[in-house]
């Protein structure tokens, strides 16, 4: 299921023209969140939305808004659900969001 989620995050990155740094940070946040949180299978895409939202706020000049993630998930999740997942991720990671990713070694 993680592979399917990451493929979807790649498509999301292309759709909203986000940077590679945003994608790699989002994947890092997903992986680190899954290590410390129990996430139901039905909420994996919501986790992906929340992690991409956090990464976008961290890396992008003009990040997509929560409504964009509601739309891109085909209204599977509501704005409050995505916002709550965002808070859950931040809390689970103790707000230690920044991490070294492949982009830091890529030389770009």
C-alpha positions as CSV (number, residue, x, y, z in Angstrom):
1,X,0.0,0.0,0.0
2,X,2.9,2.3,0.7
3,X,4.1,2.0,-2.9
4,X,0.7,2.9,-4.3
5,X,0.6,6.0,-1.9
6,X,4.0,7.1,-3.1
7,X,3.0,6.7,-6.7
8,X,0.0,8.9,-6.0
9,X,2.2,11.5,-4.3
10,X,4.4,11.6,-7.4
11,X,1.4,12.3,-9.5
12,X,0.3,15.0,-7.0
13,X,3.7,16.6,-7.3
14,X,3.4,16.7,-11.1
15,X,-0.2,18.0,-11.0
16,X,0.6,20.9,-8.8
17,X,4.1,21.5,-10.1
18,X,5.7,21.0,-6.7
19,X,9.5,20.7,-6.3
20,X,11.4,17.5,-5.8
21,X,12.3,18.6,-2.3
22,X,8.6,18.8,-1.4
23,X,8.1,15.2,-2.7
24,X,11.1,13.8,-0.9
25,X,10.1,15.6,2.3
26,X,6.5,14.3,2.0
27,X,7.8,10.7,1.5
28,X,10.1,11.1,4.5
29,X,7.2,12.4,6.6
30,X,5.0,9.5,5.5
31,X,7.6,6.9,6.4
32,X,8.5,8.5,9.7
33,X,4.8,8.8,10.6
34,X,4.1,5.2,9.8
35,X,6.9,4.2,12.2
36,X,5.2,5.9,15.1
37,X,1.5,6.0,14.3
38,X,-1.2,3.3,13.7
39,X,-2.9,4.4,10.5
40,X,-5.9,2.5,9.1
41,X,-5.7,1.5,5.5
42,X,-8.6,3.7,4.6
43,X,-6.8,6.7,6.0
44,X,-3.4,6.2,4.2
45,X,-4.3,8.7,1.4
46,X,-5.3,11.2,4.1
47,X,-1.9,10.7,5.7
48,X,-0.3,11.3,2.3
49,X,-2.4,14.5,1.8
50,X,-1.4,15.7,5.3
51,X,2.3,14.9,4.8
52,X,2.3,16.6,1.3
53,X,0.6,19.6,2.9
54,X,3.2,19.9,5.6
55,X,6.0,19.5,3.1
56,X,4.5,22.0,0.8
57,X,4.2,24.6,3.6
58,X,7.9,23.9,4.5
59,X,9.4,23.9,0.9
60,X,7.1,25.8,-1.5
61,X,6.7,29.6,-2.0
62,X,3.0,29.1,-2.8
63,X,1.8,25.8,-1.3
64,X,-1.5,24.2,-2.3
65,X,-4.3,24.8,0.2
66,X,-6.2,22.2,2.1
67,X,-9.1,22.5,-0.3
68,X,-6.8,21.4,-3.2
69,X,-6.1,18.2,-1.3
70,X,-9.8,17.6,-0.7
71,X,-10.3,18.0,-4.4
72,X,-7.3,15.9,-5.5
73,X,-8.5,13.1,-3.1
74,X,-11.8,13.2,-5.0
75,X,-13.6,14.4,-1.8
76,X,-12.7,11.2,0.0
77,X,-11.6,13.3,3.0
78,X,-13.0,16.5,4.3
79,X,-11.0,19.6,5.2
80,X,-11.3,18.9,9.0
81,X,-10.1,15.3,8.5
82,X,-7.0,16.4,6.6
83,X,-6.3,19.2,9.1
84,X,-6.6,16.7,12.0
85,X,-4.3,14.3,10.3
86,X,-1.8,17.1,9.8
87,X,-1.9,17.9,13.5
88,X,-1.6,14.2,14.3
89,X,1.5,13.9,12.1
90,X,3.1,16.9,13.7
91,X,2.3,15.7,17.2
92,X,3.5,12.1,16.5
93,X,6.8,13.5,15.1
94,X,7.1,15.9,18.0
95,X,7.3,18.7,15.4
96,X,10.7,17.5,14.2
97,X,9.7,17.8,10.6
98,X,13.0,18.6,8.9
99,X,15.1,15.6,7.9
100,X,17.9,14.9,5.5
101,X,16.5,13.5,2.2
102,X,18.0,12.4,-1.1
103,X,17.7,15.9,-2.5
104,X,20.3,17.1,0.0
105,X,22.9,14.8,-1.6
106,X,21.6,15.3,-5.2
107,X,23.6,18.6,-5.7
108,X,20.6,20.5,-7.1
